[in-house]
């Protein structure tokens, strides 16, 4: 996972990189060997740790650890054109909820910094195309397309960092992309049990609204800068 935030001129303000683990439970009929309606329903849970290289709330360069935990769900539908090979038209609606737990750290000069927590809730849509091929021993499916937030919510718990209140922000909605290649192994549709998938997923958020909060040092304005998230992953699983 890679997360970065940029100022209005495109200069990077912070960068986070680190691994995440994800567990997914899904049902689909993407192994159907004929034209017709496609469905997929998915629920997932994930967590991980990232190295935070950026700055404090007040703009002082700092490093720390950032812990992610989240969950989400998605309903996908579409239409298949073909038999043992062909193309799919795909569309989906979903929701993604996660917490960024930015821990206490240190500035570049060695002074301690105060961590805080951000909660995100994002409703989104996807549109894409798929291509598939089926043989007697294996099946491959490639899907790619565009993804866009439809509704955004971010809660920043500034009271944990010594401010008088928490704030709510609305990150801007920007379009990003996704790609997924999945291969199912095993002879025959009913016997396929093991699969592996490579995927790329992403978020793009524009700058949010601005809110203010006060501390002993005075009143400060806060906003979520333009933010990008990119995830490259490997998934293995079993069908039942």
MDAnalysis code that builds the backbone (N, CA, C; Angstrom):
import MDAnalysis as mda
import numpy as np

u = mda.Universe.empty(720, n_residues=240, atom_resindex=np.repeat(np.arange(240), 3), trajectory=True)
u.add_TopologyAttr("name", ["N", "CA", "C"] * 240)
u.add_TopologyAttr("resid", np.arange(1, 241))
u.add_TopologyAttr("resname", ["UNK", "UNK", "UNK", "UNK", "UNK", "UNK", "UNK", "UNK", "UNK", "UNK", "UNK", "UNK", "UNK", "UNK", "UNK", "UNK", "UNK", "UNK", "UNK", "UNK", "UNK", "UNK", "UNK", "UNK", "UNK", "UNK", "UNK", "UNK", "UNK", "UNK", "UNK", "UNK", "UNK", "UNK", "UNK", "UNK", "UNK", "UNK", "UNK", "UNK", "UNK", "UNK", "UNK", "UNK", "UNK", "UNK", "UNK", "UNK", "UNK", "UNK", "UNK", "UNK", "UNK", "UNK", "UNK", "UNK", "UNK", "UNK", "UNK", "UNK", "UNK", "UNK", "UNK", "UNK", "UNK", "UNK", "UNK", "UNK", "UNK", "UNK", "UNK", "UNK", "UNK", "UNK", "UNK", "UNK", "UNK", "UNK", "UNK", "UNK", "UNK", "UNK", "UNK", "UNK", "UNK", "UNK", "UNK", "UNK", "UNK", "UNK", "UNK", "UNK", "UNK", "UNK", "UNK", "UNK", "UNK", "UNK", "UNK", "UNK", "UNK", "UNK", "UNK", "UNK", "UNK", "UNK", "UNK", "UNK", "UNK", "UNK", "UNK", "UNK", "UNK", "UNK", "UNK", "UNK", "UNK", "UNK", "UNK", "UNK", "UNK", "UNK", "UNK", "UNK", "UNK", "UNK", "UNK", "UNK", "UNK", "UNK", "UNK", "UNK", "UNK", "UNK", "UNK", "UNK", "UNK", "UNK", "UNK", "UNK", "UNK", "UNK", "UNK", "UNK", "UNK", "UNK", "UNK", "UNK", "UNK", "UNK", "UNK", "UNK", "UNK", "UNK", "UNK", "UNK", "UNK", "UNK", "UNK", "UNK", "UNK", "UNK", "UNK", "UNK", "UNK", "UNK", "UNK", "UNK", "UNK", "UNK", "UNK", "UNK", "UNK", "UNK", "UNK", "UNK", "UNK", "UNK", "UNK", "UNK", "UNK", "UNK", "UNK", "UNK", "UNK", "UNK", "UNK", "UNK", "UNK", "UNK", "UNK", "UNK", "UNK", "UNK", "UNK", "UNK", "UNK", "UNK", "UNK", "UNK", "UNK", "UNK", "UNK", "UNK", "UNK", "UNK", "UNK", "UNK", "UNK", "UNK", "UNK", "UNK", "UNK", "UNK", "UNK", "UNK", "UNK", "UNK", "UNK", "UNK", "UNK", "UNK", "UNK", "UNK", "UNK", "UNK", "UNK", "UNK", "UNK", "UNK", "UNK", "UNK", "UNK", "UNK", "UNK", "UNK", "UNK", "UNK", "UNK", "UNK"])
u.atoms.positions = np.array([
    [0.842, -1.183, 0.000],
    [0.000, 0.000, 0.000],
    [0.886, 1.244, 0.000],
    [0.470, 2.225, -0.807],
    [1.181, 3.491, -0.875],
    [0.161, 4.611, -0.783],
    [0.379, 5.537, 0.169],
    [-0.504, 6.687, 0.366],
    [0.366, 7.935, 0.328],
    [-0.101, 8.964, -0.392],
    [0.609, 10.230, -0.403],
    [-0.389, 11.378, -0.394],
    [0.073, 12.521, 0.135],
    [-0.725, 13.743, 0.159],
    [0.075, 14.856, -0.488],
    [-0.620, 15.689, -1.280],
    [0.030, 16.707, -2.100],
    [-0.580, 18.070, -1.816],
    [0.255, 19.121, -1.890],
    [-0.287, 20.463, -1.733],
    [-0.872, 20.948, -3.059],
    [-1.376, 22.177, -3.084],
    [-2.054, 22.694, -4.271],
    [-1.128, 22.771, -5.477],
    [0.162, 22.869, -5.255],
    [1.117, 22.928, -6.354],
    [1.639, 21.578, -6.797],
    [1.164, 20.493, -6.160],
    [1.598, 19.158, -6.527],
    [2.814, 18.662, -5.771],
    [3.303, 19.408, -4.796],
    [4.444, 18.969, -3.990],
    [3.986, 17.980, -2.931],
    [4.728, 16.891, -2.789],
    [4.355, 15.857, -1.823],
    [4.559, 16.353, -0.400],
    [3.509, 16.217, 0.428],
    [3.567, 16.595, 1.833],
    [3.946, 15.414, 2.719],
    [3.469, 14.238, 2.378],
    [3.810, 13.044, 3.158],
    [3.657, 11.821, 2.280],
    [4.294, 10.742, 2.746],
    [4.247, 9.470, 2.045],
    [4.180, 8.345, 3.067],
    [3.330, 7.351, 2.793],
    [3.222, 6.167, 3.635],
    [3.335, 4.931, 2.754],
    [4.131, 3.970, 3.177],
    [4.261, 2.707, 2.456],
    [4.306, 1.577, 3.471],
    [3.682, 0.458, 3.126],
    [3.707, -0.693, 4.005],
    [2.764, -1.773, 3.528],
    [2.908, -2.998, 4.074],
    [2.067, -4.121, 3.662],
    [0.733, -4.137, 4.415],
    [-0.254, -4.755, 3.760],
    [-1.537, -4.992, 4.411],
    [-1.953, -6.441, 4.149],
    [-2.651, -7.028, 5.110],
    [-3.250, -8.349, 4.947],
    [-4.752, -8.185, 4.814],
    [-5.350, -8.981, 3.905],
    [-6.784, -8.861, 3.673],
    [-7.422, -10.234, 3.612],
    [-8.578, -10.383, 4.243],
    [-9.400, -11.585, 4.150],
    [-10.698, -11.221, 3.443],
    [-11.106, -12.040, 2.464],
    [-12.275, -11.738, 1.646],
    [-13.195, -12.947, 1.596],
    [-14.478, -12.695, 1.707],
    [-15.517, -13.700, 1.521],
    [-16.390, -13.218, 0.369],
    [-16.544, -14.047, -0.673],
    [-17.256, -13.598, -1.868],
    [-18.067, -14.733, -2.475],
    [-19.107, -14.330, -3.188],
    [-19.886, -15.257, -4.016],
    [-20.016, -14.647, -5.399],
    [-19.818, -15.472, -6.442],
    [-20.024, -14.974, -7.805],
    [-20.378, -16.131, -8.735],
    [-20.828, -15.767, -9.929],
    [-21.102, -16.758, -10.967],
    [-20.247, -16.504, -12.200],
    [-19.020, -16.021, -11.982],
    [-18.141, -15.678, -13.094],
    [-17.592, -16.918, -13.801],
    [-17.865, -18.118, -13.295],
    [-17.417, -19.328, -13.979],
    [-18.460, -19.852, -14.968],
    [-19.549, -19.107, -15.203],
    [-20.564, -19.573, -16.145],
    [-19.999, -19.586, -17.567],
    [-20.148, -20.695, -18.318],
    [-19.548, -20.811, -19.652],
    [-20.508, -20.403, -20.766],
    [-21.270, -19.338, -20.572],
    [-22.218, -18.896, -21.598],
    [-22.617, -17.460, -21.319],
    [-23.251, -16.839, -22.309],
    [-23.700, -15.458, -22.158],
    [-24.783, -15.357, -21.089],
    [-24.855, -14.170, -20.455],
    [-25.908, -13.961, -19.478],
    [-25.488, -13.040, -18.357],
    [-26.349, -12.985, -17.359],
    [-26.175, -12.076, -16.241],
    [-25.051, -12.535, -15.313],
    [-24.217, -11.579, -14.874],
    [-23.139, -11.837, -13.921],
    [-23.445, -11.155, -12.598],
    [-23.045, -11.813, -11.495],
    [-23.194, -11.250, -10.161],
    [-21.971, -11.583, -9.327],
    [-21.603, -10.642, -8.467],
    [-20.550, -10.898, -7.480],
    [-20.848, -10.061, -6.241],
    [-20.795, -10.689, -5.069],
    [-21.003, -10.014, -3.795],
    [-19.807, -10.325, -2.907],
    [-19.230, -9.283, -2.319],
    [-17.960, -9.430, -1.593],
    [-17.994, -8.659, -0.282],
    [-17.404, -9.245, 0.747],
    [-17.136, -8.561, 2.008],
    [-15.674, -8.806, 2.355],
    [-14.982, -7.781, 2.882],
    [-13.569, -7.958, 3.176],
    [-13.191, -7.219, 4.461],
    [-12.077, -7.664, 5.026],
    [-11.485, -7.054, 6.222],
    [-9.985, -7.001, 5.999],
    [-9.337, -5.885, 6.399],
    [-7.908, -5.760, 6.178],
    [-7.257, -4.956, 7.300],
    [-5.948, -5.146, 7.444],
    [-5.182, -4.387, 8.421],
    [-3.720, -4.373, 7.983],
    [-2.965, -3.408, 8.518],
    [-1.551, -3.335, 8.185],
    [-0.882, -2.152, 8.857],
    [0.412, -2.086, 8.662],
    [1.234, -1.026, 9.238],
    [2.023, -0.349, 8.127],
    [2.125, 0.974, 8.179],
    [2.862, 1.732, 7.167],
    [3.871, 2.658, 7.843],
    [4.967, 2.907, 7.156],
    [5.951, 3.902, 7.593],
    [5.489, 5.273, 7.127],
    [5.384, 6.203, 8.065],
    [4.889, 7.553, 7.794],
    [6.082, 8.490, 7.723],
    [6.258, 9.121, 6.561],
    [7.337, 10.086, 6.359],
    [6.697, 11.367, 5.846],
    [6.499, 12.327, 6.733],
    [5.782, 13.532, 6.315],
    [5.972, 14.684, 7.259],
    [4.864, 15.108, 7.880],
    [4.923, 16.259, 8.757],
    [3.788, 16.221, 9.764],
    [3.924, 17.020, 10.806],
    [2.897, 17.120, 11.825],
    [1.719, 17.941, 11.315],
    [0.663, 18.027, 12.156],
    [-0.505, 18.831, 11.811],
    [-0.105, 20.262, 11.486],
    [0.898, 20.790, 12.197],
    [1.318, 22.176, 11.999],
    [2.430, 22.328, 10.964],
    [2.775, 21.255, 10.238],
    [3.706, 21.355, 9.127],
    [5.159, 21.121, 9.442],
    [5.491, 20.564, 10.617],
    [6.882, 20.283, 10.974],
    [7.245, 18.886, 10.460],
    [8.325, 18.706, 9.688],
    [8.706, 17.385, 9.175],
    [8.846, 16.369, 10.311],
    [8.283, 15.163, 10.104],
    [8.270, 14.155, 11.168],
    [8.127, 12.769, 10.557],
    [8.513, 11.756, 11.336],
    [8.340, 10.361, 10.950],
    [7.679, 9.605, 12.092],
    [6.909, 8.570, 11.727],
    [6.257, 7.747, 12.734],
    [5.722, 6.484, 12.069],
    [4.914, 5.719, 12.780],
    [4.225, 4.557, 12.243],
    [2.745, 4.875, 12.106],
    [2.118, 4.249, 11.135],
    [0.704, 4.455, 10.882],
    [0.051, 3.085, 10.747],
    [-0.999, 2.826, 11.508],
    [-1.678, 1.535, 11.475],
    [-3.035, 1.691, 10.800],
    [-3.314, 0.783, 9.871],
    [-4.574, 0.765, 9.137],
    [-5.396, -0.447, 9.564],
    [-6.692, -0.251, 9.735],
    [-7.628, -1.351, 9.870],
    [-8.909, -0.934, 9.172],
    [-9.506, -1.829, 8.399],
    [-10.680, -1.438, 7.642],
    [-11.507, -2.629, 7.205],
    [-12.663, -2.320, 6.659],
    [-13.558, -3.349, 6.128],
    [-14.407, -2.710, 5.037],
    [-14.997, -3.552, 4.216],
    [-15.809, -3.020, 3.134],
    [-16.656, -4.095, 2.493],
    [-17.479, -3.675, 1.567],
    [-18.333, -4.585, 0.821],
    [-18.624, -4.019, -0.551],
    [-18.965, -4.901, -1.486],
    [-19.202, -4.485, -2.862],
    [-20.182, -5.441, -3.519],
    [-21.102, -4.890, -4.308],
    [-22.019, -5.667, -5.131],
    [-21.748, -5.328, -6.585],
    [-21.392, -6.338, -7.369],
    [-21.059, -6.142, -8.782],
    [-22.049, -6.895, -9.647],
    [-22.425, -6.300, -10.750],
    [-23.271, -6.949, -11.733],
    [-22.746, -6.687, -13.128],
    [-23.259, -7.438, -14.084],
    [-22.802, -7.236, -15.449],
    [-23.456, -8.210, -16.402],
    [-22.942, -8.208, -17.628],
    [-23.466, -9.105, -18.652],
    [-22.302, -9.708, -19.424],
    [-22.398, -11.028, -19.643],
    [-21.355, -11.770, -20.349],
    [-21.767, -12.001, -21.798],
    [-20.803, -11.806, -22.702],
    [-20.996, -12.065, -24.121],
    [-19.982, -13.129, -24.539],
    [-20.448, -14.335, -24.860],
    [-19.542, -15.386, -25.281],
    [-19.941, -16.724, -24.712],
    [-19.068, -17.714, -24.890],
    [-19.289, -19.031, -24.290],
    [-18.061, -19.428, -23.494],
    [-17.100, -20.144, -24.092],
    [-15.880, -20.474, -23.344],
    [-14.839, -19.370, -23.399],
    [-15.105, -18.349, -24.192],
    [-14.285, -17.139, -24.171],
    [-15.154, -15.979, -24.637],
    [-14.825, -14.779, -24.154],
    [-15.635, -13.632, -24.514],
    [-15.300, -12.417, -23.676],
    [-16.265, -11.500, -23.584],
    [-16.062, -10.266, -22.839],
    [-17.211, -10.044, -21.870],
    [-16.968, -9.237, -20.848],
    [-17.970, -8.888, -19.836],
    [-18.078, -7.372, -19.727],
    [-19.295, -6.895, -19.553],
    [-19.536, -5.523, -19.132],
    [-19.831, -5.537, -17.644],
    [-19.157, -4.676, -16.846],
    [-19.216, -4.764, -15.393],
    [-19.531, -3.416, -14.762],
    [-20.290, -3.427, -13.683],
    [-20.560, -2.254, -12.869],
    [-20.729, -2.666, -11.426],
    [-20.363, -1.790, -10.499],
    [-20.418, -2.157, -9.080],
    [-20.667, -0.934, -8.226],
    [-21.262, -1.187, -7.062],
    [-21.400, -0.195, -6.000],
    [-20.838, -0.803, -4.727],
    [-20.159, 0.025, -3.918],
    [-19.570, -0.520, -2.702],
    [-19.306, 0.548, -1.668],
    [-18.793, 0.093, -0.535],
    [-18.438, 0.988, 0.557],
    [-17.124, 0.503, 1.154],
    [-16.267, 1.448, 1.555],
    [-14.976, 1.139, 2.174],
    [-14.841, 2.008, 3.424],
    [-14.530, 1.371, 4.545],
    [-14.406, 2.055, 5.833],
    [-13.048, 1.706, 6.420],
    [-12.249, 2.715, 6.781],
    [-10.967, 2.390, 7.389],
    [-10.548, 3.468, 8.390],
    [-9.602, 3.066, 9.242],
    [-9.022, 3.955, 10.261],
    [-7.531, 4.094, 10.012],
    [-7.053, 5.347, 9.976],
    [-5.619, 5.658, 9.983],
    [-5.246, 6.049, 11.405],
    [-4.488, 5.221, 12.046],
    [-4.048, 5.466, 13.424],
    [-2.591, 5.923, 13.364],
    [-2.405, 7.247, 13.339],
    [-1.065, 7.834, 13.238],
    [-0.481, 7.930, 14.644],
    [0.545, 7.154, 14.916],
    [1.104, 7.044, 16.263],
    [1.998, 8.234, 16.591],
    [2.304, 8.364, 17.884],
    [3.272, 9.375, 18.314],
    [4.615, 9.121, 17.624],
    [5.278, 10.180, 17.217],
    [6.547, 10.032, 16.519],
    [7.549, 11.076, 16.942],
    [8.455, 11.398, 16.026],
    [9.480, 12.403, 16.307],
    [9.648, 13.304, 15.087],
    [9.992, 14.555, 15.350],
    [10.336, 15.462, 14.264],
    [11.746, 15.147, 13.779],
    [12.125, 15.785, 12.670],
    [13.476, 15.567, 12.144],
    [14.555, 16.045, 13.098],
    [14.197, 16.937, 14.027],
    [15.158, 17.408, 15.021],
    [15.122, 16.582, 16.304],
    [14.299, 15.514, 16.332],
    [14.253, 14.615, 17.472],
    [13.227, 14.937, 18.529],
    [12.398, 15.948, 18.337],
    [11.358, 16.289, 19.306],
    [10.156, 15.360, 19.149],
    [9.463, 15.051, 20.256],
    [8.298, 14.156, 20.158],
    [7.118, 14.840, 19.482],
    [6.302, 14.035, 18.779],
    [5.080, 14.529, 18.150],
    [3.880, 13.746, 18.665],
    [2.708, 14.367, 18.637],
    [1.479, 13.767, 19.125],
    [0.715, 13.121, 17.966],
    [0.374, 11.854, 18.113],
    [-0.397, 11.177, 17.092],
    [-1.885, 11.498, 17.190],
    [-2.640, 11.043, 16.211],
    [-4.090, 11.220, 16.199],
    [-4.687, 10.196, 15.250],
    [-6.001, 10.135, 15.200],
    [-6.714, 9.109, 14.438],
    [-7.625, 9.780, 13.413],
    [-7.698, 9.181, 12.226],
    [-8.640, 9.584, 11.188],
    [-9.507, 8.383, 10.811],
    [-10.805, 8.579, 10.703],
    [-11.732, 7.561, 10.216],
    [-12.291, 7.994, 8.872],
    [-12.305, 7.064, 7.913],
    [-12.836, 7.318, 6.574],
    [-14.023, 6.401, 6.305],
    [-15.026, 6.937, 5.628],
    [-16.141, 6.151, 5.099],
    [-16.399, 6.646, 3.682],
    [-16.191, 5.759, 2.710],
    [-16.272, 6.133, 1.299],
    [-17.254, 5.201, 0.593],
    [-18.287, 5.753, -0.030],
    [-19.143, 5.007, -0.947],
    [-18.634, 5.245, -2.361],
    [-18.621, 4.200, -3.198],
    [-17.974, 4.314, -4.500],
    [-18.702, 3.499, -5.556],
    [-18.343, 3.769, -6.806],
    [-18.830, 2.997, -7.935],
    [-17.683, 2.597, -8.838],
    [-17.881, 1.505, -9.556],
    [-16.913, 1.048, -10.557],
    [-17.638, 0.801, -11.882],
    [-16.939, 1.039, -12.988],
    [-17.377, 0.642, -14.321],
    [-16.180, 0.027, -15.020],
    [-16.399, -1.106, -15.689],
    [-15.259, -1.737, -16.322],
    [-15.636, -2.748, -17.372],
    [-14.608, -3.310, -17.981],
    [-14.712, -4.377, -18.967],
    [-13.945, -5.590, -18.468],
    [-14.408, -6.766, -18.871],
    [-13.714, -7.992, -18.542],
    [-13.496, -8.831, -19.786],
    [-12.469, -9.659, -19.757],
    [-12.212, -10.644, -20.801],
    [-11.907, -11.966, -20.116],
    [-12.423, -13.074, -20.659],
    [-12.228, -14.358, -19.997],
    [-11.962, -15.458, -21.015],
    [-11.343, -16.540, -20.508],
    [-11.084, -17.733, -21.311],
    [-11.221, -18.948, -20.410],
    [-11.895, -19.970, -20.905],
    [-12.085, -21.206, -20.155],
    [-11.567, -22.392, -20.955],
    [-10.809, -23.250, -20.299],
    [-10.410, -24.528, -20.889],
    [-10.886, -25.643, -19.962],
    [-10.550, -26.870, -20.280],
    [-10.953, -27.983, -19.425],
    [-10.216, -27.978, -18.098],
    [-9.038, -27.358, -18.041],
    [-8.206, -27.436, -16.840],
    [-8.066, -26.132, -16.079],
    [-8.413, -25.000, -16.679],
    [-8.239, -23.733, -15.993],
    [-9.126, -22.674, -16.630],
    [-9.262, -21.570, -15.908],
    [-10.066, -20.434, -16.369],
    [-9.357, -19.152, -15.969],
    [-9.305, -18.184, -16.868],
    [-8.680, -16.887, -16.579],
    [-9.692, -15.777, -16.821],
    [-9.636, -14.753, -15.955],
    [-10.535, -13.607, -16.103],
    [-9.752, -12.333, -15.806],
    [-9.835, -11.384, -16.732],
    [-9.191, -10.081, -16.584],
    [-10.279, -9.014, -16.532],
    [-10.229, -8.147, -15.518],
    [-11.173, -7.028, -15.398],
    [-10.383, -5.750, -15.171],
    [-10.807, -4.676, -15.810],
    [-10.164, -3.377, -15.613],
    [-11.177, -2.279, -15.899],
    [-10.921, -1.123, -15.277],
    [-11.850, -0.027, -15.484],
    [-11.576, 1.145, -14.566],
    [-12.617, 1.930, -14.320],
    [-12.519, 3.170, -13.550],
    [-13.300, 3.048, -12.255],
    [-12.824, 3.759, -11.232],
    [-13.424, 3.740, -9.901],
    [-13.526, 5.188, -9.422],
    [-14.659, 5.518, -8.775],
    [-14.836, 6.906, -8.346],
    [-15.622, 6.952, -7.039],
    [-15.173, 7.755, -6.056],
    [-15.986, 7.965, -4.853],
    [-17.301, 8.659, -5.217],
    [-18.374, 8.218, -4.587],
    [-19.678, 8.850, -4.757],
    [-20.065, 9.678, -3.540],
    [-19.516, 9.319, -2.383],
    [-19.801, 10.035, -1.133],
    [-18.596, 9.842, -0.229],
    [-18.113, 10.916, 0.389],
    [-16.908, 10.835, 1.224],
    [-17.166, 11.421, 2.602],
    [-16.514, 10.819, 3.590],
    [-16.618, 11.284, 4.981],
    [-15.304, 10.979, 5.668],
    [-14.755, 11.962, 6.359],
    [-13.522, 11.786, 7.122],
    [-13.687, 12.464, 8.475],
    [-13.463, 11.706, 9.534],
    [-13.517, 12.231, 10.896],
    [-12.109, 12.259, 11.456],
    [-11.668, 13.443, 11.898],
    [-10.315, 13.606, 12.441],
    [-10.436, 13.889, 13.929],
    [-9.838, 13.032, 14.758],
    [-9.975, 13.125, 16.211],
    [-8.864, 14.017, 16.775],
    [-9.037, 15.318, 16.597],
    [-8.030, 16.283, 17.032],
    [-7.985, 16.450, 18.543],
    [-9.074, 16.106, 19.225],
    [-9.060, 16.233, 20.684],
    [-7.987, 15.341, 21.300],
    [-7.634, 14.245, 20.598],
    [-6.542, 13.388, 21.083],
    [-5.191, 14.076, 20.979],
    [-5.102, 15.107, 20.136],
    [-3.844, 15.829, 19.935],
    [-3.834, 17.184, 20.642],
    [-4.762, 17.400, 21.582],
    [-4.754, 18.607, 22.388],
    [-5.609, 19.746, 21.879],
    [-6.475, 19.493, 20.873],
    [-7.354, 20.543, 20.369],
    [-8.726, 20.464, 21.044],
    [-9.525, 21.505, 20.856],
    [-10.776, 21.602, 21.591],
    [-11.906, 20.773, 20.997],
    [-11.744, 20.270, 19.783],
    [-12.825, 19.502, 19.184],
    [-12.304, 18.635, 18.051],
    [-13.104, 17.634, 17.685],
    [-12.852, 16.840, 16.495],
    [-13.524, 17.524, 15.304],
    [-13.084, 17.190, 14.106],
    [-13.636, 17.842, 12.920],
    [-14.050, 16.793, 11.886],
    [-14.954, 17.197, 11.007],
    [-15.418, 16.360, 9.900],
    [-15.037, 17.019, 8.588],
    [-14.400, 16.244, 7.705],
    [-13.965, 16.728, 6.404],
    [-14.618, 15.905, 5.295],
    [-14.700, 16.494, 4.109],
    [-15.260, 15.825, 2.941],
    [-14.220, 15.853, 1.816],
    [-13.372, 14.821, 1.724],
    [-12.391, 14.794, 0.636],
    [-13.067, 14.868, -0.725],
    [-12.382, 15.515, -1.673],
    [-12.919, 15.646, -3.018],
    [-12.958, 14.316, -3.757],
    [-13.826, 14.224, -4.744],
    [-14.061, 12.987, -5.490],
    [-13.327, 13.039, -6.827],
    [-12.397, 12.104, -7.015],
    [-11.636, 12.013, -8.257],
    [-11.669, 10.572, -8.761],
    [-11.469, 10.397, -10.064],
    [-11.526, 9.076, -10.686],
    [-10.156, 8.407, -10.665],
    [-10.140, 7.116, -10.383],
    [-8.912, 6.321, -10.423],
    [-9.199, 5.028, -11.183],
    [-8.257, 4.092, -11.176],
    [-8.406, 2.866, -11.953],
    [-8.238, 1.613, -11.124],
    [-8.610, 0.484, -11.720],
    [-8.409, -0.825, -11.091],
    [-8.149, -1.857, -12.181],
    [-7.399, -2.905, -11.822],
    [-7.114, -4.042, -12.702],
    [-7.087, -5.296, -11.833],
    [-7.647, -6.382, -12.348],
    [-7.591, -7.661, -11.626],
    [-7.493, -8.798, -12.637],
    [-6.506, -9.675, -12.438],
    [-6.339, -10.879, -13.245],
    [-6.429, -12.085, -12.321],
    [-7.424, -12.938, -12.554],
    [-7.629, -14.120, -11.712],
    [-7.575, -15.369, -12.566],
    [-6.900, -16.392, -12.058],
    [-6.811, -17.696, -12.721],
    [-7.320, -18.758, -11.753],
    [-8.315, -19.537, -12.193],
    [-8.861, -20.656, -11.426],
    [-8.290, -21.951, -11.990],
    [-7.888, -22.855, -11.104],
    [-7.254, -24.104, -11.513],
    [-8.159, -25.282, -11.174],
    [-8.221, -26.247, -12.095],
    [-8.992, -27.456, -11.856],
    [-9.829, -27.818, -13.061],
    [-10.081, -29.113, -13.269],
    [-10.841, -29.559, -14.442],
    [-12.345, -29.396, -14.236],
    [-12.977, -28.673, -15.135],
    [-14.429, -28.563, -15.087],
    [-14.914, -27.480, -14.156],
    [-16.053, -26.869, -14.500],
    [-16.579, -25.758, -13.713],
    [-16.830, -26.151, -12.269],
    [-17.433, -27.324, -12.021],
    [-17.796, -27.721, -10.661],
    [-16.583, -28.115, -9.828],
    [-15.453, -28.436, -10.476],
    [-14.292, -28.937, -9.739],
    [-13.259, -27.863, -9.442],
    [-13.423, -26.673, -9.990],
    [-12.413, -25.636, -9.752],
    [-12.467, -25.208, -8.287],
    [-11.343, -25.345, -7.598],
    [-11.341, -25.063, -6.168],
    [-10.281, -24.048, -5.759],
    [-9.175, -23.959, -6.471],
    [-8.070, -23.091, -6.088],
    [-7.942, -21.974, -7.123],
    [-7.693, -20.755, -6.651],
    [-7.477, -19.646, -7.576],
    [-6.387, -18.738, -7.036],
    [-5.801, -17.967, -7.944],
    [-4.823, -16.941, -7.597],
    [-5.140, -15.702, -8.420],
    [-4.918, -14.531, -7.823],
    [-5.242, -13.279, -8.502],
    [-4.181, -12.234, -8.203],
    [-3.834, -11.467, -9.214],
    [-3.037, -10.257, -9.076],
    [-3.966, -9.070, -9.286],
    [-3.816, -8.027, -8.452],
    [-4.721, -6.904, -8.612],
    [-4.034, -5.588, -8.291],
    [-4.578, -4.537, -8.895],
    [-4.212, -3.158, -8.587],
    [-5.504, -2.410, -8.274],
    [-5.518, -1.666, -7.164],
    [-6.671, -0.864, -6.790],
    [-6.171, 0.499, -6.328],
    [-7.057, 1.486, -6.294],
    [-6.584, 2.838, -6.005],
    [-7.724, 3.726, -5.549],
    [-7.332, 4.834, -4.907],
    [-8.223, 5.945, -4.589],
    [-7.562, 7.227, -5.036],
    [-8.394, 8.192, -5.461],
    [-7.942, 9.547, -5.735],
    [-8.937, 10.511, -5.091],
    [-8.424, 11.348, -4.193],
    [-9.256, 12.331, -3.510],
    [-8.705, 13.728, -3.764],
    [-9.592, 14.665, -4.072],
    [-9.198, 16.055, -4.146],
    [-9.150, 16.679, -2.763],
    [-8.692, 17.921, -2.682],
    [-8.617, 18.626, -1.400],
    [-10.016, 18.775, -0.795],
    [-10.083, 18.683, 0.528],
    [-11.358, 18.745, 1.242],
    [-11.728, 20.185, 1.586],
    [-12.863, 20.325, 2.247],
    [-13.236, 21.590, 2.885],
    [-12.268, 21.914, 4.024],
    [-12.356, 23.107, 4.576],
    [-11.491, 23.551, 5.677],
    [-12.306, 23.721, 6.948],
    [-11.776, 23.224, 8.069],
    [-12.385, 23.390, 9.388],
    [-11.331, 23.963, 10.335],
    [-11.785, 24.551, 11.442],
    [-10.865, 25.115, 12.429],
    [-11.041, 24.430, 13.778],
    [-9.964, 24.401, 14.535],
    [-9.973, 23.906, 15.916],
    [-8.931, 24.697, 16.698],
    [-9.128, 24.777, 18.015],
    [-8.264, 25.601, 18.864],
    [-7.507, 24.744, 19.860],
    [-6.319, 25.214, 20.198],
    [-5.514, 24.622, 21.266],
    [-4.912, 25.762, 22.065],
    [-4.018, 25.443, 22.973],
    [-3.379, 26.477, 23.770],
    [-2.561, 27.442, 22.940],
    [-2.156, 27.005, 21.725],
    [-1.349, 27.861, 20.865],
    [-2.191, 28.737, 19.945],
    [-3.531, 28.573, 19.995],
    [-4.391, 29.388, 19.149],
    [-5.252, 28.544, 18.240],
    [-5.938, 29.206, 17.305],
    [-6.834, 28.545, 16.369],
    [-6.094, 28.198, 15.087],
    [-6.312, 26.957, 14.607],
    [-5.614, 26.456, 13.430],
    [-6.646, 25.963, 12.427],
    [-6.407, 26.212, 11.136],
    [-7.258, 25.696, 10.063],
    [-6.744, 24.334, 9.598],
    [-7.674, 23.411, 9.334],
    [-7.320, 22.056, 8.917],
    [-8.082, 21.691, 7.657],
    [-7.437, 20.927, 6.779],
    [-8.086, 20.355, 5.603],
    [-7.311, 19.107, 5.192],
    [-7.999, 18.223, 4.480],
    [-7.337, 17.041, 3.929],
    [-6.807, 17.412, 2.545],
    [-5.482, 17.369, 2.340],
    [-4.946, 17.729, 1.025],
    [-5.344, 16.692, -0.029],
    [-5.042, 16.997, -1.263],
    [-5.184, 16.001, -2.327],
    [-4.454, 14.731, -1.904],
    [-5.134, 13.586, -2.003],
    [-4.595, 12.334, -1.471],
    [-4.738, 11.212, -2.493],
    [-3.692, 10.391, -2.590],
    [-3.675, 9.261, -3.513],
    [-3.363, 7.991, -2.732],
    [-4.097, 6.914, -3.001],
    [-3.753, 5.604, -2.463],
    [-3.644, 4.622, -3.624],
    [-2.569, 3.804, -3.616],
    [-2.366, 2.757, -4.611],
    [-2.037, 1.461, -3.886],
    [-2.700, 0.385, -4.299],
    [-2.507, -0.928, -3.679],
    [-2.247, -1.947, -4.777],
    [-1.154, -2.679, -4.669],
    [-0.856, -3.810, -5.541],
    [-0.846, -5.056, -4.665],
    [-1.594, -6.092, -5.075],
    [-1.733, -7.227, -4.193],
    [-1.753, -8.567, -4.919],
    [-1.544, -9.612, -4.125],
    [-1.662, -11.003, -4.552],
    [-2.700, -11.662, -3.653],
    [-3.653, -12.325, -4.259],
    [-4.712, -13.003, -3.510],
    [-4.765, -14.465, -3.913],
    [-4.840, -15.336, -2.937],
    [-5.030, -16.769, -3.181],
    [-6.234, -17.225, -2.375],
    [-6.956, -18.207, -2.915],
    [-8.150, -18.636, -2.217],
    [-8.677, -19.958, -2.722],
    [-9.821, -20.342, -2.175],
    [-10.484, -21.595, -2.539],
    [-11.962, -21.333, -2.757],
    [-12.518, -22.059, -3.701],
    [-13.957, -22.024, -3.936],
    [-14.613, -23.205, -3.236],
    [-15.839, -22.996, -2.775],
    [-16.584, -24.076, -2.107],
    [-17.937, -24.243, -2.784],
])
